[in-house]
Amino acid sequence: MKNDYYFEPRNVLPNGLTLLQVNPDCAVQLEPSARDYGWLYIRGADNQWVTHRKLSAGELEAAWDQASDCNVLQGTKTRI
């Protein structure tokens, strides 16, 4: 639902990951030349980003849409 998203003018984090979802924090590597391209990261207990799993093609497409629109999923949804 569109109401579940909010505009984040810069949803690319300082480490290069793109923020997809908050509460819990989820981000993805969208740099095609990166060795971890398409991997989902979650923020761990020590506030460090850790790999979780590789996104499916559909999830990766949705991540690109979120990145281009600077939209971030808000709430306590299940991780993508």
C-alpha positions as CSV (number, residue, x, y, z in Angstrom):
1,M,0.0,0.0,0.0
2,K,1.3,3.5,-0.8
3,N,0.5,4.7,2.7
4,D,3.1,2.2,4.0
5,Y,5.9,4.3,2.4
6,Y,7.4,7.6,3.2
7,F,9.6,9.9,1.2
8,E,13.3,9.8,2.2
9,P,15.2,12.4,0.1
10,R,18.4,10.3,0.4
11,N,17.6,6.7,0.9
12,V,21.2,5.7,0.1
13,L,23.2,5.1,3.3
14,P,26.8,6.3,3.8
15,N,28.0,2.8,3.2
16,G,26.4,2.6,-0.2
17,L,23.4,0.4,0.7
18,T,19.9,1.5,-0.2
19,L,17.5,1.6,2.7
20,L,14.3,-0.3,1.9
21,Q,12.5,-0.8,5.2
22,V,12.7,0.6,8.7
23,N,11.6,-1.1,11.9
24,P,13.4,-3.5,11.3
25,D,16.0,-1.9,9.2
26,C,16.6,-3.5,5.8
27,A,18.8,-2.4,3.0
28,V,20.1,-3.8,-0.3
29,Q,23.2,-3.4,-2.3
30,L,22.1,-1.9,-5.7
31,E,25.6,-1.1,-7.1
32,P,25.8,-3.6,-10.1
33,S,29.6,-3.7,-9.9
34,A,29.6,-4.7,-6.2
35,R,30.3,-8.3,-5.3
36,D,27.3,-8.3,-3.0
37,Y,24.9,-6.8,-5.6
38,G,21.3,-7.8,-4.8
39,W,21.9,-9.0,-1.3
40,L,19.6,-8.0,1.5
41,Y,21.2,-6.6,4.6
42,I,19.6,-6.2,8.1
43,R,20.9,-4.1,10.9
44,G,22.2,-6.3,13.6
45,A,22.1,-6.0,17.4
46,D,25.4,-4.2,17.4
47,N,24.1,-1.7,14.8
48,Q,26.2,-3.2,12.0
49,W,24.8,-4.2,8.7
50,V,24.9,-7.9,8.1
51,T,24.0,-10.0,5.0
52,H,20.7,-11.8,5.3
53,R,19.9,-13.3,1.9
54,K,20.0,-12.7,-1.9
55,L,16.8,-11.0,-3.2
56,S,14.7,-12.7,-5.8
57,A,14.4,-11.0,-9.2
58,G,11.0,-9.5,-8.3
59,E,12.2,-8.2,-4.9
60,L,15.2,-6.7,-6.6
61,E,12.9,-4.9,-9.1
62,A,10.9,-3.6,-6.2
63,A,14.1,-2.4,-4.5
64,W,15.1,-0.5,-7.7
65,D,11.6,1.1,-7.8
66,Q,11.9,2.2,-4.1
67,A,15.4,3.6,-4.7
68,S,14.4,5.6,-7.7
69,D,11.4,7.0,-5.9
70,C,13.3,7.6,-2.7
71,N,10.6,5.6,-0.9
72,V,11.2,3.6,2.2
73,L,8.8,1.0,3.7
74,Q,7.6,2.2,7.1
75,G,6.4,0.0,9.9
76,T,7.0,-3.4,11.4
77,K,6.4,-5.5,8.3
78,T,8.0,-8.8,7.8
79,R,11.4,-8.4,6.2
80,I,11.3,-8.6,2.4
